[in-house]
């Protein structure tokens, strides 16, 4: 049996912009992706702190160093620029593996600068 656990999280990211007419995804600065261990095209859950919306999407890289978090496609109907979001990725683990797993959590501050990055 597999156990679904938090693999990584970008906590309190600020949405920099939205693009409604796009096939659909969330673009994240690769430096932010790396600090959280999120891969290109990985499925993520996005929780909007400002309005309570929660949705699933996949990640594509934004411009490196831009600190961008761009909500694209239909998701742009649910999340607005300047909203604070939490971006979660999950993994499936066998029980013995899951007990040893440490989640990567990156807390972001103003302009999506990394305030704290740790493994829980």
C-alpha positions in Angstrom: 0.0 0.0 0.0 1.1 3.6 -0.7 0.9 6.5 1.6 0.4 10.0 0.1 2.6 12.5 2.0 3.6 16.1 1.5 6.8 16.2 -0.7 7.3 19.9 -0.8 5.7 23.3 -0.3 6.1 26.9 -1.3 4.4 28.7 1.6 2.9 32.2 1.1 3.9 32.8 -2.5 2.5 36.0 -4.1 0.9 35.6 -7.4 2.6 38.1 -9.7 0.2 37.9 -12.6 -2.5 35.8 -14.3 -3.0 34.8 -17.9 -6.5 33.6 -18.6 -6.1 32.7 -22.3 -3.4 30.1 -22.0 -3.8 26.3 -22.1 -3.5 26.0 -18.3 -0.7 25.7 -15.7 1.2 27.6 -13.1 4.5 29.1 -14.1 7.0 29.3 -11.2 10.6 30.8 -11.2 12.9 27.7 -11.5 14.9 29.0 -8.5 11.7 28.7 -6.4 10.9 25.3 -7.9 14.4 24.1 -7.0 14.3 25.2 -3.4 11.1 23.3 -2.9 12.1 20.3 -5.0 9.2 20.8 -7.5 9.8 19.4 -11.0 8.7 20.8 -14.4 5.2 19.4 -15.3 4.7 18.1 -11.7 1.1 18.2 -10.5 0.6 20.6 -7.6 -2.3 21.7 -5.4 -2.7 25.5 -5.0 -4.5 27.0 -2.1 -5.4 30.7 -2.2 -5.1 32.2 1.3 -7.1 35.3 0.2 -10.2 33.6 -1.1 -10.1 30.0 0.0 -10.0 28.5 -3.5 -8.1 25.3 -3.8 -7.2 23.7 -7.2 -4.9 21.3 -8.9 -2.6 22.2 -11.8 0.9 21.4 -13.2 4.0 23.5 -13.1 6.0 25.0 -15.9 9.2 27.0 -15.4 8.9 30.8 -15.6 11.9 33.1 -16.3 14.8 32.2 -14.0 15.4 34.9 -11.3 12.1 36.6 -12.0 10.5 35.4 -8.7 7.3 35.0 -10.8 4.3 32.9 -9.8 1.9 33.1 -12.7 -1.5 31.5 -12.7 -2.6 30.5 -16.2 -5.7 29.2 -18.0 -9.0 28.6 -16.3 -7.3 28.8 -12.9 -7.0 32.6 -13.5 -10.7 32.7 -12.9 -10.1 31.5 -9.3 -6.9 33.2 -8.3 -6.0 36.9 -8.7 -2.7 38.8 -9.0 -1.3 39.7 -5.6 -3.1 36.8 -3.9 -1.1 34.8 -1.4 -1.0 31.1 -2.3 0.4 27.9 -0.9 1.7 25.5 -3.5 1.9 21.8 -2.4 3.4 18.8 -4.1 2.7 15.3 -2.9 4.5 11.9 -3.3 3.4 8.3 -2.9 5.6 6.3 -0.5 5.6 2.8 0.8 5.2 2.9 4.6 8.9 2.2 5.4 10.0 4.9 3.0 7.4 7.4 4.2 8.6 7.2 7.8 12.0 8.4 6.7 10.7 11.1 4.3 11.4 14.7 5.1 9.3 17.3 3.3 10.9 20.4 1.8 9.2 23.6 2.8 10.2 27.1 1.5 8.6 30.1 3.2 8.5 33.1 0.9 8.4 36.8 1.9 8.0 40.0 0.0 8.5 39.8 -3.8 8.7 36.0 -3.4 12.1 36.1 -1.8 13.0 33.0 0.1 12.8 33.7 3.8 13.3 30.2 5.1 13.9 26.8 3.4 14.0 23.6 5.5 13.2 20.0 5.6 10.5 18.9 8.0 
